[in-house]
Amino acid sequence: MSGASLQETARALVADGKGILAADESSGTIKKRLDSINVESTEANRRDYRALLFSTPGAGQHISGVILFDETLRQNAADGTPLVEIIQDAGMIPGIKVDKGAKPLAGHPDETVTEGLDGLRERLEEYAGLGARFTKWRAVYRIGETIPGPACITTNAHALARFAALSQEAGLVPIVEPEVLMDGDHDIDDCAEVTEEALRTVFAELAVQEVLLEGMLLKPNMVLSGKDCPEQAGVEEVAARTLRCLRRTVPAAVPGMVFLSGGQSDEAATLHLNAMNKLAGRASAEPAPWKLSFSYGRALQAAPLKAWAGDHDKLAAAQAALMERAKANGAATLGQYA
Ligand code: 13P
């Protein structure tokens, strides 16, 4: 362990101009990503792809931390260097996804509850020993005619809060991720309503479990129109609606928001973050109490994945593609993306 306090680690993860690279795809998801470039999902290919990302020269200028999957935290690069060491040497903080995925919620079709609390204390202890300094748990809320309902909202909030408390007990900063999906034809009002309810319930549970707000980060979705909604809200509206929702629900003691990209295009994810920081960043007329940063998976990785395509000779091109997205999003955390 580095000895850094929860507050210090949380603040470092949202340092000015920096955000998080989410590279914690589970086995099924990374297979889908590699399938898309016709690369077989072998342990060696997963390792090489992730080693490529983490060893991008200068990545630490814009990336504060990297979220890993269990396999990656234990893996060595082809030359024997632990991937965790590559991350640390670049000045980035290693973190770990600790949930075991969203599972069908009994009696509630189309809704899920995220599992993984059993044995979590022991796993966290091991992860801390392997170099992780923060953790992530993702709850998922799908919007439909009558969902999400109270069972989904309350069970997921409870699990998130227990995860957060256990993480802090282990000296690890929890990233609490309640994700309202953008899948569907709902409008932005529906997204705002569900996001508000989910967040309000999550923070009530975090209070019950006595989670230290100063020692955690929130990973929220942005308030967006559903992907299939005929009317798509523009950048300014998304920024304003997201901020309004967060101001209504998230205590000022939380150091930062690290948004997920959730299937937005790379450019949209950057523009939305930038617009929010223009409206409510430190230099704005009405600064928000928390940093507004990113913890993007797809919006950082889509470009390098495509550029690499499994070809060793394309390593530099892939790293350049990652740097371009990281730099753009780093600028967006300051409202300076042009
Ligand atoms: P996306 O940015 O691709 O949504 O991934 C972030 C993440 O970690 C989801 O859990």
Residues whose N, C-alpha, C, O or C-beta is under 5 A from the ligand:
A	BS01	13P	A22 R138 L260 S261 G262 G263 S295 Y296 G297 R298 A299
